[in-house]
Amino acid sequence: MTNDSILRQEIRHSLSRARSLIRAYSGLYSGENLASDVLMACDELAGACQATPRVNEARRIVQERCAKLVRDADRFSMRDPATIAASRSQAVASIDILQDALFEMRKAAVGTPRIGALLKQRSL
């Protein structure tokens, strides 16, 4: 397995909690706070790396789509199962967008070797 595929699997696995939260969201319980729970799961993965503009944009999309799912699944409104399913699919798709952005960010962070490291390799 290549380093890229290992990194991609690691990120996908780490975001599985966010996907699970979206899939399990019912909108029927007052204690559910989908957007903040999903963003917290996503932010744990970003960790110490400085977020890129693409990651920030993807995070904003996740937040917007989670908020739309919350509105569509609101227990005090007319609940249309097709609308809720579509919102849920869009929210999961936004996690995929964030996954790609995080992959690019993490790959750039680890993929660029320092010049000193290259010189050490050549001297060995």
N, CA, C and O of each residue as an XYZ file, in Angstrom:
496
protein
N       0.832     -1.178      0.000
C       0.000      0.000      0.000
C       0.878      1.244      0.000
O       1.891      1.289      0.699
N       0.506      2.233     -0.763
C       1.302      3.447     -0.833
C       0.998      4.348      0.360
O      -0.001      4.177      1.058
N       1.882      5.300      0.567
C       1.680      6.253      1.665
C       0.401      7.063      1.483
O      -0.286      7.377      2.455
N       0.084      7.401      0.222
C      -1.136      8.166     -0.053
C      -2.379      7.389      0.350
O      -3.289      7.942      0.968
N      -2.419      6.107      0.002
C      -3.609      5.326      0.334
C      -3.718      5.094      1.838
O      -4.825      5.040      2.373
N      -2.596      4.958      2.520
C      -2.626      4.810      3.979
C      -3.148      6.091      4.619
O      -3.993      6.043      5.514
N      -2.649      7.225      4.163
C      -3.102      8.509      4.693
C      -4.586      8.716      4.407
O      -5.324      9.177      5.278
N      -5.028      8.382      3.203
C      -6.441      8.531      2.844
C      -7.318      7.645      3.723
O      -8.377      8.081      4.173
N      -6.894      6.411      3.972
C      -7.654      5.501      4.832
C      -7.707      6.018      6.263
O      -8.744      5.932      6.920
N      -6.603      6.548      6.739
C      -6.557      7.100      8.095
C      -7.556      8.256      8.238
O      -8.290      8.326      9.225
N      -7.583      9.149      7.266
C      -8.494     10.281      7.316
C      -9.940      9.802      7.202
O     -10.814     10.276      7.927
N     -10.188      8.865      6.294
C     -11.550      8.339      6.123
C     -12.028      7.678      7.414
O     -13.163      7.884      7.843
N     -11.168      6.896      8.017
C     -11.528      6.226      9.270
C     -11.801      7.248     10.378
O     -12.736      7.080     11.162
N     -11.001      8.285     10.442
C     -11.172      9.307     11.471
C     -12.469     10.081     11.284
O     -13.066     10.533     12.261
N     -12.909     10.238     10.047
C     -14.151     10.962      9.783
C     -15.388     10.063      9.842
O     -16.506     10.537      9.641
N     -15.199      8.787     10.113
C     -16.347      7.882     10.176
C     -17.289      8.260     11.318
O     -18.494      8.033     11.219
N     -16.763      8.828     12.390
C     -17.620      9.278     13.502
C     -18.552     10.393     13.033
O     -19.734     10.402     13.379
N     -18.028     11.325     12.254
C     -18.858     12.419     11.737
C     -19.944     11.879     10.815
O     -21.092     12.319     10.878
N     -19.583     10.925      9.959
C     -20.578     10.320      9.075
C     -21.653      9.588      9.885
O     -22.838      9.665      9.562
N     -21.240      8.890     10.919
C     -22.190      8.164     11.768
C     -23.156      9.117     12.464
O     -24.349      8.833     12.574
N     -22.639     10.241     12.931
C     -23.508     11.223     13.577
C     -24.576     11.738     12.615
O     -25.732     11.917     12.997
N     -24.181     11.971     11.378
C     -25.130     12.463     10.377
C     -26.166     11.393     10.054
O     -27.362     11.679      9.990
N     -25.708     10.163      9.851
C     -26.636      9.090      9.490
C     -27.623      8.785     10.614
O     -28.765      8.404     10.354
N     -27.186      8.952     11.859
C     -28.038      8.621     13.003
C     -28.921      9.779     13.449
O     -29.793      9.596     14.299
N     -28.713     10.945     12.900
C     -29.466     12.118     13.350
C     -30.946     11.967     13.016
O     -31.317     11.689     11.875
N     -31.771     12.153     14.020
C     -33.213     12.012     13.811
C     -33.947     13.347     13.896
O     -34.993     13.515     13.269
N     -33.422     14.284     14.650
C     -34.106     15.559     14.828
C     -35.229     15.486     15.841
O     -35.949     16.466     16.034
N     -35.390     14.358     16.484
C     -36.498     14.160     17.408
C     -36.154     14.482     18.861
O     -37.049     14.601     19.697
N     -34.889     14.622     19.159
C     -34.468     14.840     20.544
C     -33.874     16.225     20.700
O     -33.073     16.664     19.875
N     -34.262     16.902     21.748
C     -33.822     18.288     21.933
C     -32.331     18.392     22.243
O     -31.736     19.437     21.980
N     -31.715     17.369     22.781
C     -30.306     17.414     23.151
C     -29.349     17.217     21.994
O     -28.138     17.349     22.170
N     -29.860     16.905     20.816
C     -28.990     16.683     19.668
C     -28.484     18.022     19.131
O     -29.271     18.936     18.883
N     -27.181     18.129     18.955
C     -26.578     19.333     18.385
C     -25.665     18.881     17.254
O     -24.444     18.819     17.396
N     -26.286     18.572     16.143
C     -25.584     17.929     15.033
C     -24.391     18.719     14.529
O     -23.288     18.181     14.430
N     -24.598     19.987     14.210
C     -23.527     20.771     13.591
C     -22.288     20.831     14.476
O     -21.179     20.606     13.993
N     -22.455     21.127     15.755
C     -21.272     21.240     16.614
C     -20.631     19.881     16.873
O     -19.407     19.794     16.971
N     -21.431     18.813     16.987
C     -20.861     17.477     17.198
C     -20.059     17.016     15.986
O     -18.974     16.453     16.130
N     -20.593     17.255     14.800
C     -19.896     16.854     13.575
C     -18.627     17.684     13.386
O     -17.575     17.144     13.044
N     -18.726     18.992     13.609
C     -17.544     19.842     13.458
C     -16.471     19.505     14.479
O     -15.281     19.590     14.177
N     -16.878     19.125     15.681
C     -15.903     18.731     16.691
C     -15.154     17.479     16.234
O     -13.937     17.390     16.397
N     -15.873     16.521     15.667
C     -15.242     15.305     15.157
C     -14.290     15.633     14.001
O     -13.226     15.024     13.881
N     -14.665     16.577     13.167
C     -13.812     16.974     12.040
C     -12.592     17.749     12.516
O     -11.491     17.554     12.001
N     -12.780     18.622     13.491
C     -11.680     19.443     13.994
C     -10.630     18.610     14.719
O      -9.452     18.967     14.727
N     -11.046     17.506     15.327
C     -10.084     16.617     15.986
C      -9.077     16.095     14.978
O      -7.902     15.918     15.301
N      -9.529     15.852     13.772
C      -8.647     15.331     12.735
C      -7.685     16.396     12.231
O      -6.516     16.108     11.978
N      -8.169     17.618     12.084
C      -7.304     18.694     11.594
C      -6.151     18.923     12.565
O      -5.020     19.186     12.156
N      -6.455     18.820     13.849
C      -5.434     18.853     14.886
C      -4.484     20.019     14.824
O      -4.896     21.176     14.743
N      -3.219     19.702     14.864
C      -2.178     20.714     14.998
C      -1.830     21.400     13.677
O      -1.151     22.427     13.679
N      -2.274     20.860     12.574
C      -1.941     21.456     11.283
C      -2.676     22.784     11.101
O      -3.803     22.953     11.565
N      -2.032     23.701     10.432
C      -2.659     24.975     10.097
C      -3.629     24.734      8.944
O      -3.228     24.273      7.875
N      -4.903     25.047      9.162
C      -5.929     24.791      8.150
C      -5.708     25.659      6.921
O      -5.379     26.841      7.025
N      -5.894     25.059      5.773
C      -5.775     25.778      4.511
C      -7.118     26.433      4.173
O      -8.140     26.081      4.762
N      -7.125     27.373      3.240
C      -8.403     27.975      2.840
C      -9.405     26.933      2.319
O     -10.608     27.059      2.544
N      -8.909     25.918      1.633
C      -9.809     24.868      1.125
C     -10.432     24.078      2.273
O     -11.609     23.725      2.210
N      -9.664     23.799      3.314
C     -10.205     23.099      4.480
C     -11.240     23.971      5.177
O     -12.292     23.482      5.589
N     -10.947     25.249      5.308
C     -11.907     26.161      5.946
C     -13.204     26.248      5.152
O     -14.288     26.273      5.735
N     -13.101     26.295      3.834
C     -14.293     26.330      2.984
C     -15.085     25.025      3.106
O     -16.312     25.050      3.197
N     -14.388     23.893      3.109
C     -15.060     22.599      3.251
C     -15.742     22.493      4.613
O     -16.839     21.945      4.724
N     -15.096     23.014      5.637
C     -15.687     23.009      6.982
C     -16.960     23.862      7.021
O     -17.937     23.497      7.675
N     -16.942     24.990      6.323
C     -18.123     25.852      6.247
C     -19.273     25.132      5.543
O     -20.429     25.250      5.951
N     -18.952     24.390      4.486
C     -19.970     23.629      3.761
C     -20.571     22.556      4.663
O     -21.784     22.351      4.663
N     -19.722     21.871      5.431
C     -20.213     20.866      6.381
C     -21.189     21.509      7.363
O     -22.262     20.968      7.630
N     -20.809     22.655      7.891
C     -21.653     23.351      8.861
C     -23.003     23.740      8.236
O     -24.049     23.549      8.856
N     -22.981     24.277      7.024
C     -24.217     24.684      6.354
C     -25.129     23.498      6.070
O     -26.340     23.574      6.279
N     -24.547     22.412      5.598
C     -25.374     21.249      5.252
C     -25.917     20.549      6.494
O     -27.020     20.005      6.468
N     -25.153     20.561      7.570
C     -25.675     20.010      8.831
C     -26.822     20.877      9.346
O     -27.825     20.355      9.833
N     -26.677     22.194      9.241
C     -27.749     23.095      9.672
C     -29.001     22.880      8.825
O     -30.116     22.948      9.343
N     -28.831     22.622      7.537
C     -29.988     22.346      6.667
C     -30.664     21.044      7.077
O     -31.893     20.968      7.102
N     -29.882     20.025      7.396
C     -30.457     18.760      7.856
C     -31.241     18.962      9.146
O     -32.319     18.394      9.319
N     -30.698     19.769     10.047
C     -31.401     20.059     11.304
C     -32.738     20.738     11.013
O     -33.754     20.386     11.612
N     -32.745     21.701     10.103
C     -34.001     22.385      9.759
C     -35.004     21.434      9.110
O     -36.193     21.464      9.427
N     -34.519     20.592      8.202
C     -35.413     19.678      7.493
C     -35.973     18.582      8.402
O     -37.083     18.099      8.177
N     -35.216     18.190      9.423
C     -35.649     17.117     10.322
C     -36.267     17.641     11.617
O     -36.512     16.870     12.544
N     -36.514     18.932     11.683
C     -37.071     19.532     12.892
C     -38.368     18.835     13.286
O     -39.264     18.652     12.462
N     -38.453     18.455     14.538
C     -39.613     17.694     15.008
C     -40.882     18.532     15.071
O     -41.976     17.974     15.163
N     -40.766     19.847     15.024
C     -41.940     20.718     15.106
C     -42.395     21.231     13.740
O     -43.251     22.112     13.660
N     -41.831     20.690     12.680
C     -42.233     21.130     11.338
C     -42.745     19.924     10.554
O     -42.702     18.790     11.029
N     -43.217     20.190      9.373
C     -43.646     19.100      8.487
C     -42.398     18.331      8.065
O     -41.489     18.892      7.453
N     -42.364     17.066      8.391
C     -41.196     16.239      8.094
C     -41.452     15.423      6.835
O     -42.295     14.526      6.817
N     -40.720     15.748      5.798
C     -40.816     15.009      4.547
C     -39.633     14.045      4.480
O     -38.487     14.490      4.405
N     -39.886     12.735      4.505
C     -38.780     11.767      4.498
C     -37.829     11.921      3.306
O     -36.624     11.720      3.453
N     -38.351     12.271      2.145
C     -37.488     12.444      0.970
C     -36.564     13.650      1.142
O     -35.392     13.590      0.771
N     -37.078     14.727      1.695
C     -36.269     15.925      1.931
C     -35.200     15.651      2.975
O     -34.056     16.081      2.830
N     -35.577     14.936      4.028
C     -34.612     14.591      5.084
C     -33.514     13.695      4.518
O     -32.337     13.896      4.815
N     -33.889     12.714      3.709
C     -32.900     11.818      3.107
C     -31.951     12.581      2.179
O     -30.747     12.322      2.162
N     -32.493     13.508      1.421
C     -31.646     14.304      0.524
C     -30.690     15.181      1.323
O     -29.515     15.291      0.976
N     -31.182     15.803      2.386
C     -30.312     16.634      3.237
C     -29.237     15.794      3.903
O     -28.088     16.220      4.024
N     -29.613     14.605      4.332
C     -28.639     13.707      4.963
C     -27.550     13.316      3.966
O     -26.368     13.299      4.309
N     -27.945     13.003      2.739
C     -26.965     12.643      1.700
C     -26.029     13.803      1.390
O     -24.830     13.602      1.194
N     -26.572     15.014      1.344
C     -25.739     16.186      1.086
C     -24.764     16.435      2.235
O     -23.624     16.838      2.006
N     -25.207     16.199      3.460
C     -24.322     16.391      4.616
C     -23.184     15.373      4.584
O     -22.035     15.718      4.862
N     -23.496     14.123      4.247
C     -22.446     13.102      4.143
C     -21.496     13.448      3.000
O     -20.285     13.263      3.124
N     -22.027     13.944      1.903
C     -21.180     14.348      0.776
C     -20.246     15.489      1.169
O     -19.120     15.568      0.678
N     -20.710     16.374      2.051
C     -19.835     17.467      2.500
C     -18.669     16.926      3.326
O     -17.583     17.505      3.313
N     -18.882     15.828      4.039
C     -17.784     15.190      4.773
C     -16.759     14.652      3.774
O     -15.556     14.711      4.028
N     -17.228     14.132      2.649
C     -16.309     13.662      1.602
C     -15.474     14.807      1.041
O     -14.287     14.639      0.759
N     -16.099     15.971      0.880
C     -15.372     17.154      0.403
C     -14.300     17.542      1.424
O     -13.161     17.838      1.064
N     -14.682     17.536      2.689
C     -13.722     17.861      3.743
C     -12.605     16.825      3.795
O     -11.447     17.171      4.027
N     -12.944     15.569      3.584
C     -11.942     14.507      3.580
C     -10.885     14.762      2.515
O      -9.693     14.614      2.783
N     -11.301     15.142      1.317
C     -10.350     15.434      0.244
C      -9.469     16.635      0.587
O      -8.266     16.626      0.325
N     -10.075     17.662      1.172
C      -9.315     18.859      1.547
C      -8.306     18.526      2.653
O      -7.168     18.992      2.614
N      -8.719     17.726      3.629
C      -7.802     17.334      4.705
C      -6.670     16.459      4.170
O      -5.533     16.561      4.630
N      -6.978     15.606      3.208
C      -5.938     14.768      2.603
C      -4.884     15.637      1.935
O      -3.686     15.422      2.121
N      -5.328     16.617      1.158
C      -4.381     17.515      0.490
C      -3.544     18.286      1.506
O      -2.338     18.453      1.323
N      -4.187     18.756      2.581
C      -3.479     19.521      3.602
C      -2.431     18.651      4.310
O      -1.284     19.063      4.480
N      -2.839     17.453      4.715
C      -1.914     16.578      5.435
C      -0.805     16.073      4.524
O       0.338     15.924      4.957
N      -1.138     15.811      3.266
C      -0.117     15.357      2.317
C       0.915     16.446      2.094
O       2.113     16.170      2.018
N       0.455     17.677      1.989
C       1.387     18.792      1.804
C       2.256     18.983      3.042
O       3.430     19.336      2.933
N       1.679     18.750      4.212
C       2.432     18.933      5.456
C       3.528     17.891      5.610
O       4.611     18.208      6.101
N       3.269     16.649      5.198
C       4.268     15.605      5.345
C       5.027     15.328      4.062
O       6.097     14.721      4.091
N       4.486     15.764      2.946
C       5.062     15.413      1.660
C       6.216     16.273      1.208
O       6.924     15.902      0.272
N       6.425     17.391      1.832
C       7.504     18.265      1.396
C       8.708     18.084      2.313
O       8.717     18.598      3.431
N       9.715     17.362      1.853
C      10.889     17.145      2.687
C      11.717     18.414      2.829
O      11.775     19.245      1.922
N      12.342     18.541      3.962
C      13.230     19.680      4.184
C      14.525     19.453      3.410
O      14.908     18.312      3.154
N      15.182     20.518      3.047
C      16.429     20.415      2.284
C      17.494     19.700      3.106
O      18.272     18.913      2.566
N      17.532     19.966      4.393
C      18.501     19.305      5.261
C      18.328     17.805      5.262
O      19.312     17.067      5.307
N      17.089     17.338      5.213
C      16.821     15.908      5.191
C      17.324     15.288      3.889
O      17.842     14.171      3.885
N      17.170     16.015      2.793
C      17.656     15.508      1.514
C      19.177     15.431      1.506
O      19.749     14.471      0.989
N      19.831     16.432      2.073
C      21.289     16.415      2.122
C      21.795     15.286      2.990
O      22.805     14.662      2.664
N      21.110     15.007      4.096
C      21.506     13.898      4.958
C      21.396     12.579      4.226
O      22.277     11.728      4.351
N      20.319     12.390      3.454
C      20.131     11.150      2.726
C      21.246     10.951      1.697
O      21.723      9.833      1.505
N      21.652     12.020      1.044
C      22.690     11.897      0.030
C      24.056     11.598      0.650
O      24.877     10.907      0.047
N      24.293     12.114      1.840
C      25.596     11.909      2.449
C      25.741     10.518      3.058
O      26.859     10.064      3.301
N      24.637      9.846      3.304
C      24.694      8.498      3.866
C      25.026      7.540      2.790
O      25.126      6.339      3.042
